[in-house]
Amino acid sequence: MDFSALMLWLLLIAGGIWGFDRAILRARRRRRAEAVKAEGGDETAIAAVEHEPLVVEYARTFFPVILVVFVLRAFIAEPFTIPSGSMLPSLVPGDYILVNKFRYGIRLPILDVKLIPVSEPHRGDVVVFRYPQDPSKNYIKRVVGIPGDDVIYENKKLTINGKAVTRTADPPVQIREIGERLAQMRQWTEDLGGVRHHILTDPGSGGAPKLEIHVPAGHYFVMGDNRDRSNDSRYWGFVPEQNLIGRAFFIWFSYDELGEKGWIWNRIFWKRIGETIH
């Protein structure tokens, strides 16, 4: 059961208990309290009869909290964690991000039915989506091709609708992949639909075979910024529109998950906290 489903169940249980108490049980307690009072009972006895059960008190207290959290996560923004290096250097393992849930339309929670269309993904958007081959898993990639695009990926270069995507070389970088293992990578600044962002390529890797595709209606072609270390649309196909969860837009916390163990405050990437995602 995912978190949204769990929150919905908690919301229904808490709301049901509280609603049943307000509709039926509260009136019964008042009648019993009046009967005790009529029999000459003291204030302590009356208060004991009138007092709401502990389970009702908890339901009344937590229902508004659960409701606010559920609405925020379902319609406004939802937190996610970056588990791998497929989006390096834009996102690193251990980044905790927020995803705009209403950017691509307001959907009915759990059933995932779009109620109100808002906008569609653009080239360059960093999106979170349900992995088409296993919808229980969430993936994060960058939108490269939108419906109707003709995309060519050859020799680690992108061409969209017959026009080469502009990129400029940056100084090489080293990335830590597992523990202290370092990899020398080439870094580029890519301009994808007006969105300028960094990508990485591995000079020691031949890269993926030449790919020529046409993006069908209602689907998106996505890639990781770490181009030679990403499992993306080049290998498993397009992302259907209904699988989109939202657009990643903010890093609210970042923690070094690949380094050696140590004090937590020494493993926090302080400079990444508060960065917007491009």
DONU-59649 format. One record per residue (C-alpha): y, x, z; residue in one letter; residue number from 1. Coordinates in steps of 0.25 Angstrom, whole numbers, padded with zeros to 4 digits. Layout:
Y = Y&X = X&Z = Z&res = A&n = NUM
...
END
This chain:
Y = 0000&X = 0000&Z = 0000&res = M&n = 1
Y = 0014&X = 0006&Z = -0004&res = D&n = 2
Y = 0026&X = 0006&Z = 0005&res = F&n = 3
Y = 0032&X = -0006&Z = -0002&res = S&n = 4
Y = 0020&X = -0015&Z = 0000&res = A&n = 5
Y = 0019&X = -0010&Z = 0014&res = L&n = 6
Y = 0034&X = -0014&Z = 0017&res = M&n = 7
Y = 0032&X = -0027&Z = 0010&res = L&n = 8
Y = 0020&X = -0031&Z = 0019&res = W&n = 9
Y = 0027&X = -0026&Z = 0032&res = L&n = 10
Y = 0039&X = -0035&Z = 0027&res = L&n = 11
Y = 0031&X = -0047&Z = 0025&res = L&n = 12
Y = 0023&X = -0045&Z = 0039&res = I&n = 13
Y = 0036&X = -0043&Z = 0047&res = A&n = 14
Y = 0043&X = -0054&Z = 0039&res = G&n = 15
Y = 0032&X = -0064&Z = 0041&res = G&n = 16
Y = 0030&X = -0061&Z = 0056&res = I&n = 17
Y = 0045&X = -0063&Z = 0058&res = W&n = 18
Y = 0046&X = -0075&Z = 0049&res = G&n = 19
Y = 0035&X = -0082&Z = 0056&res = F&n = 20
Y = 0041&X = -0079&Z = 0070&res = D&n = 21
Y = 0054&X = -0085&Z = 0065&res = R&n = 22
Y = 0048&X = -0097&Z = 0059&res = A&n = 23
Y = 0037&X = -0101&Z = 0069&res = I&n = 24
Y = 0035&X = -0092&Z = 0081&res = L&n = 25
Y = 0050&X = -0091&Z = 0086&res = R&n = 26
Y = 0050&X = -0106&Z = 0087&res = A&n = 27
Y = 0037&X = -0107&Z = 0095&res = R&n = 28
Y = 0042&X = -0096&Z = 0105&res = R&n = 29
Y = 0055&X = -0104&Z = 0107&res = R&n = 30
Y = 0047&X = -0117&Z = 0110&res = R&n = 31
Y = 0038&X = -0109&Z = 0120&res = R&n = 32
Y = 0051&X = -0103&Z = 0126&res = A&n = 33
Y = 0057&X = -0117&Z = 0128&res = E&n = 34
Y = 0044&X = -0122&Z = 0134&res = A&n = 35
Y = 0044&X = -0111&Z = 0144&res = V&n = 36
Y = 0059&X = -0113&Z = 0147&res = K&n = 37
Y = 0056&X = -0128&Z = 0149&res = A&n = 38
Y = 0045&X = -0125&Z = 0159&res = E&n = 39
Y = 0054&X = -0117&Z = 0167&res = G&n = 40
Y = 0051&X = -0103&Z = 0162&res = G&n = 41
Y = 0060&X = -0091&Z = 0165&res = D&n = 42
Y = 0068&X = -0083&Z = 0155&res = E&n = 43
Y = 0057&X = -0072&Z = 0154&res = T&n = 44
Y = 0046&X = -0082&Z = 0151&res = A&n = 45
Y = 0055&X = -0089&Z = 0140&res = I&n = 46
Y = 0059&X = -0075&Z = 0134&res = A&n = 47
Y = 0044&X = -0071&Z = 0134&res = A&n = 48
Y = 0040&X = -0083&Z = 0126&res = V&n = 49
Y = 0052&X = -0083&Z = 0117&res = E&n = 50
Y = 0050&X = -0068&Z = 0114&res = H&n = 51
Y = 0045&X = -0064&Z = 0100&res = E&n = 52
Y = 0032&X = -0057&Z = 0098&res = P&n = 53
Y = 0033&X = -0042&Z = 0096&res = L&n = 54
Y = 0027&X = -0043&Z = 0082&res = V&n = 55
Y = 0038&X = -0053&Z = 0078&res = V&n = 56
Y = 0049&X = -0043&Z = 0084&res = E&n = 57
Y = 0044&X = -0032&Z = 0076&res = Y&n = 58
Y = 0043&X = -0040&Z = 0063&res = A&n = 59
Y = 0058&X = -0045&Z = 0066&res = R&n = 60
Y = 0062&X = -0031&Z = 0068&res = T&n = 61
Y = 0056&X = -0024&Z = 0056&res = F&n = 62
Y = 0056&X = -0035&Z = 0046&res = F&n = 63
Y = 0071&X = -0032&Z = 0042&res = P&n = 64
Y = 0068&X = -0017&Z = 0042&res = V&n = 65
Y = 0056&X = -0018&Z = 0033&res = I&n = 66
Y = 0064&X = -0028&Z = 0024&res = L&n = 67
Y = 0075&X = -0018&Z = 0022&res = V&n = 68
Y = 0065&X = -0006&Z = 0019&res = V&n = 69
Y = 0057&X = -0015&Z = 0010&res = F&n = 70
Y = 0070&X = -0019&Z = 0002&res = V&n = 71
Y = 0075&X = -0005&Z = 0001&res = L&n = 72
Y = 0062&X = 0001&Z = -0004&res = R&n = 73
Y = 0059&X = -0010&Z = -0013&res = A&n = 74
Y = 0072&X = -0012&Z = -0020&res = F&n = 75
Y = 0082&X = -0001&Z = -0017&res = I&n = 76
Y = 0076&X = 0013&Z = -0014&res = A&n = 77
Y = 0063&X = 0019&Z = -0010&res = E&n = 78
Y = 0060&X = 0033&Z = -0005&res = P&n = 79
Y = 0049&X = 0042&Z = -0012&res = F&n = 80
Y = 0044&X = 0056&Z = -0010&res = T&n = 81
Y = 0043&X = 0066&Z = -0021&res = I&n = 82
Y = 0028&X = 0071&Z = -0020&res = P&n = 83
Y = 0028&X = 0082&Z = -0031&res = S&n = 84
Y = 0036&X = 0091&Z = -0039&res = G&n = 85
Y = 0035&X = 0084&Z = -0052&res = S&n = 86
Y = 0050&X = 0081&Z = -0051&res = M&n = 87
Y = 0055&X = 0095&Z = -0048&res = L&n = 88
Y = 0066&X = 0099&Z = -0047&res = P&n = 89
Y = 0072&X = 0085&Z = -0046&res = S&n = 90
Y = 0063&X = 0081&Z = -0035&res = L&n = 91
Y = 0055&X = 0090&Z = -0026&res = V&n = 92
Y = 0042&X = 0086&Z = -0018&res = P&n = 93
Y = 0047&X = 0081&Z = -0005&res = G&n = 94
Y = 0059&X = 0074&Z = -0010&res = D&n = 95
Y = 0061&X = 0060&Z = -0004&res = Y&n = 96
Y = 0068&X = 0051&Z = -0014&res = I&n = 97
Y = 0074&X = 0037&Z = -0015&res = L&n = 98
Y = 0071&X = 0029&Z = -0027&res = V&n = 99
Y = 0080&X = 0018&Z = -0032&res = N&n = 100
Y = 0071&X = 0005&Z = -0033&res = K&n = 101
Y = 0081&X = -0004&Z = -0040&res = F&n = 102
Y = 0086&X = 0005&Z = -0051&res = R&n = 103
Y = 0075&X = 0000&Z = -0061&res = Y&n = 104
Y = 0075&X = -0014&Z = -0056&res = G&n = 105
Y = 0072&X = -0022&Z = -0044&res = I&n = 106
Y = 0057&X = -0024&Z = -0042&res = R&n = 107
Y = 0049&X = -0034&Z = -0033&res = L&n = 108
Y = 0042&X = -0025&Z = -0023&res = P&n = 109
Y = 0027&X = -0023&Z = -0023&res = I&n = 110
Y = 0026&X = -0031&Z = -0036&res = L&n = 111
Y = 0036&X = -0022&Z = -0043&res = D&n = 112
Y = 0041&X = -0033&Z = -0052&res = V&n = 113
Y = 0055&X = -0030&Z = -0057&res = K&n = 114
Y = 0064&X = -0041&Z = -0052&res = L&n = 115
Y = 0078&X = -0036&Z = -0057&res = I&n = 116
Y = 0080&X = -0025&Z = -0068&res = P&n = 117
Y = 0090&X = -0015&Z = -0065&res = V&n = 118
Y = 0089&X = -0003&Z = -0074&res = S&n = 119
Y = 0079&X = 0005&Z = -0081&res = E&n = 120
Y = 0076&X = 0020&Z = -0079&res = P&n = 121
Y = 0084&X = 0030&Z = -0087&res = H&n = 122
Y = 0080&X = 0044&Z = -0092&res = R&n = 123
Y = 0081&X = 0054&Z = -0081&res = G&n = 124
Y = 0079&X = 0044&Z = -0070&res = D&n = 125
Y = 0069&X = 0049&Z = -0059&res = V&n = 126
Y = 0060&X = 0037&Z = -0056&res = V&n = 127
Y = 0049&X = 0034&Z = -0046&res = V&n = 128
Y = 0038&X = 0025&Z = -0052&res = F&n = 129
Y = 0023&X = 0021&Z = -0050&res = R&n = 130
Y = 0014&X = 0031&Z = -0057&res = Y&n = 131
Y = 0008&X = 0022&Z = -0069&res = P&n = 132
Y = -0006&X = 0028&Z = -0067&res = Q&n = 133
Y = -0006&X = 0025&Z = -0052&res = D&n = 134
Y = 0005&X = 0015&Z = -0047&res = P&n = 135
Y = 0003&X = 0018&Z = -0033&res = S&n = 136
Y = 0009&X = 0032&Z = -0035&res = K&n = 137
Y = 0024&X = 0034&Z = -0037&res = N&n = 138
Y = 0029&X = 0045&Z = -0046&res = Y&n = 139
Y = 0043&X = 0050&Z = -0049&res = I&n = 140
Y = 0048&X = 0056&Z = -0062&res = K&n = 141
Y = 0060&X = 0056&Z = -0071&res = R&n = 142
Y = 0061&X = 0046&Z = -0083&res = V&n = 143
Y = 0061&X = 0053&Z = -0096&res = V&n = 144
Y = 0058&X = 0042&Z = -0106&res = G&n = 145
Y = 0063&X = 0028&Z = -0105&res = I&n = 146
Y = 0057&X = 0016&Z = -0114&res = P&n = 147
Y = 0059&X = 0019&Z = -0128&res = G&n = 148
Y = 0060&X = 0034&Z = -0127&res = D&n = 149
Y = 0053&X = 0044&Z = -0136&res = D&n = 150
Y = 0050&X = 0056&Z = -0127&res = V&n = 151
Y = 0044&X = 0070&Z = -0131&res = I&n = 152
Y = 0040&X = 0080&Z = -0121&res = Y&n = 153
Y = 0037&X = 0094&Z = -0128&res = E&n = 154
Y = 0038&X = 0108&Z = -0123&res = N&n = 155
Y = 0044&X = 0103&Z = -0110&res = K&n = 156
Y = 0055&X = 0096&Z = -0117&res = K&n = 157
Y = 0059&X = 0082&Z = -0118&res = L&n = 158
Y = 0064&X = 0074&Z = -0130&res = T&n = 159
Y = 0068&X = 0060&Z = -0129&res = I&n = 160
Y = 0071&X = 0051&Z = -0141&res = N&n = 161
Y = 0071&X = 0063&Z = -0150&res = G&n = 162
Y = 0082&X = 0070&Z = -0141&res = K&n = 163
Y = 0078&X = 0083&Z = -0133&res = A&n = 164
Y = 0081&X = 0081&Z = -0118&res = V&n = 165
Y = 0092&X = 0091&Z = -0114&res = T&n = 166
Y = 0088&X = 0102&Z = -0104&res = R&n = 167
Y = 0094&X = 0115&Z = -0099&res = T&n = 168
Y = 0087&X = 0126&Z = -0093&res = A&n = 169
Y = 0090&X = 0129&Z = -0078&res = D&n = 170
Y = 0085&X = 0142&Z = -0070&res = P&n = 171
Y = 0070&X = 0142&Z = -0067&res = P&n = 172
Y = 0066&X = 0137&Z = -0054&res = V&n = 173
Y = 0054&X = 0139&Z = -0044&res = Q&n = 174
Y = 0047&X = 0127&Z = -0038&res = I&n = 175
Y = 0038&X = 0126&Z = -0027&res = R&n = 176
Y = 0026&X = 0118&Z = -0031&res = E&n = 177
Y = 0015&X = 0119&Z = -0019&res = I&n = 178
Y = 0019&X = 0127&Z = -0007&res = G&n = 179
Y = 0025&X = 0140&Z = -0011&res = E&n = 180
Y = 0020&X = 0140&Z = -0025&res = R&n = 181
Y = 0032&X = 0142&Z = -0034&res = L&n = 182
Y = 0033&X = 0138&Z = -0049&res = A&n = 183
Y = 0043&X = 0144&Z = -0059&res = Q&n = 184
Y = 0049&X = 0132&Z = -0067&res = M&n = 185
Y = 0060&X = 0131&Z = -0077&res = R&n = 186
Y = 0071&X = 0121&Z = -0074&res = Q&n = 187
Y = 0079&X = 0113&Z = -0083&res = W&n = 188
Y = 0090&X = 0103&Z = -0083&res = T&n = 189
Y = 0086&X = 0091&Z = -0091&res = E&n = 190
Y = 0096&X = 0080&Z = -0096&res = D&n = 191
Y = 0088&X = 0067&Z = -0097&res = L&n = 192
Y = 0096&X = 0055&Z = -0101&res = G&n = 193
Y = 0108&X = 0061&Z = -0094&res = G&n = 194
Y = 0101&X = 0064&Z = -0082&res = V&n = 195
Y = 0101&X = 0079&Z = -0079&res = R&n = 196
Y = 0090&X = 0084&Z = -0070&res = H&n = 197
Y = 0081&X = 0097&Z = -0068&res = H&n = 198
Y = 0067&X = 0098&Z = -0074&res = I&n = 199
Y = 0057&X = 0109&Z = -0072&res = L&n = 200
Y = 0047&X = 0115&Z = -0082&res = T&n = 201
Y = 0036&X = 0125&Z = -0080&res = D&n = 202
Y = 0037&X = 0137&Z = -0089&res = P&n = 203
Y = 0023&X = 0140&Z = -0087&res = G&n = 204
Y = 0018&X = 0127&Z = -0091&res = S&n = 205
Y = 0016&X = 0122&Z = -0105&res = G&n = 206
Y = 0020&X = 0108&Z = -0101&res = G&n = 207
Y = 0015&X = 0094&Z = -0106&res = A&n = 208
Y = 0010&X = 0092&Z = -0120&res = P&n = 209
Y = 0021&X = 0087&Z = -0130&res = K&n = 210
Y = 0023&X = 0072&Z = -0127&res = L&n = 211
Y = 0029&X = 0062&Z = -0136&res = E&n = 212
Y = 0030&X = 0048&Z = -0131&res = I&n = 213
Y = 0038&X = 0035&Z = -0133&res = H&n = 214
Y = 0041&X = 0028&Z = -0120&res = V&n = 215
Y = 0037&X = 0013&Z = -0121&res = P&n = 216
Y = 0045&X = 0001&Z = -0116&res = A&n = 217
Y = 0045&X = -0001&Z = -0101&res = G&n = 218
Y = 0040&X = 0013&Z = -0098&res = H&n = 219
Y = 0046&X = 0027&Z = -0094&res = Y&n = 220
Y = 0042&X = 0041&Z = -0097&res = F&n = 221
Y = 0044&X = 0050&Z = -0085&res = V&n = 222
Y = 0043&X = 0065&Z = -0081&res = M&n = 223
Y = 0044&X = 0074&Z = -0069&res = G&n = 224
Y = 0055&X = 0084&Z = -0069&res = D&n = 225
Y = 0045&X = 0095&Z = -0066&res = N&n = 226
Y = 0040&X = 0094&Z = -0080&res = R&n = 227
Y = 0028&X = 0102&Z = -0080&res = D&n = 228
Y = 0024&X = 0097&Z = -0066&res = R&n = 229
Y = 0025&X = 0082&Z = -0068&res = S&n = 230
Y = 0014&X = 0071&Z = -0070&res = N&n = 231
Y = 0023&X = 0061&Z = -0078&res = D&n = 232
Y = 0023&X = 0053&Z = -0090&res = S&n = 233
Y = 0019&X = 0064&Z = -0099&res = R&n = 234
Y = 0005&X = 0063&Z = -0093&res = Y&n = 235
Y = 0003&X = 0048&Z = -0089&res = W&n = 236
Y = 0013&X = 0040&Z = -0097&res = G&n = 237
Y = 0025&X = 0031&Z = -0095&res = F&n = 238
Y = 0030&X = 0024&Z = -0082&res = V&n = 239
Y = 0031&X = 0009&Z = -0084&res = P&n = 240
Y = 0044&X = 0003&Z = -0080&res = E&n = 241
Y = 0037&X = -0006&Z = -0069&res = Q&n = 242
Y = 0032&X = 0007&Z = -0062&res = N&n = 243
Y = 0046&X = 0012&Z = -0059&res = L&n = 244
Y = 0050&X = 0012&Z = -0044&res = I&n = 245
Y = 0064&X = 0017&Z = -0045&res = G&n = 246
Y = 0073&X = 0029&Z = -0048&res = R&n = 247
Y = 0074&X = 0041&Z = -0038&res = A&n = 248
Y = 0088&X = 0044&Z = -0034&res = F&n = 249
Y = 0089&X = 0051&Z = -0021&res = F&n = 250
Y = 0082&X = 0062&Z = -0012&res = I&n = 251
Y = 0084&X = 0058&Z = 0002&res = W&n = 252
Y = 0075&X = 0068&Z = 0008&res = F&n = 253
Y = 0067&X = 0081&Z = 0003&res = S&n = 254
Y = 0056&X = 0089&Z = 0010&res = Y&n = 255
Y = 0049&X = 0101&Z = 0006&res = D&n = 256
Y = 0035&X = 0097&Z = 0005&res = E&n = 257
Y = 0029&X = 0109&Z = -0003&res = L&n = 258
Y = 0034&X = 0120&Z = 0006&res = G&n = 259
Y = 0027&X = 0125&Z = 0019&res = E&n = 260
Y = 0027&X = 0117&Z = 0032&res = K&n = 261
Y = 0039&X = 0119&Z = 0041&res = G&n = 262
Y = 0050&X = 0112&Z = 0048&res = W&n = 263
Y = 0054&X = 0099&Z = 0041&res = I&n = 264
Y = 0069&X = 0102&Z = 0041&res = W&n = 265
Y = 0066&X = 0116&Z = 0034&res = N&n = 266
Y = 0058&X = 0108&Z = 0023&res = R&n = 267
Y = 0069&X = 0098&Z = 0019&res = I&n = 268
Y = 0076&X = 0100&Z = 0006&res = F&n = 269
Y = 0090&X = 0096&Z = 0012&res = W&n = 270
Y = 0097&X = 0098&Z = -0001&res = K&n = 271
Y = 0089&X = 0088&Z = -0008&res = R&n = 272
Y = 0092&X = 0077&Z = 0002&res = I&n = 273
Y = 0102&X = 0067&Z = -0004&res = G&n = 274
Y = 0100&X = 0072&Z = -0019&res = E&n = 275
Y = 0101&X = 0062&Z = -0030&res = T&n = 276
Y = 0089&X = 0062&Z = -0040&res = I&n = 277
Y = 0093&X = 0064&Z = -0055&res = H&n = 278
END
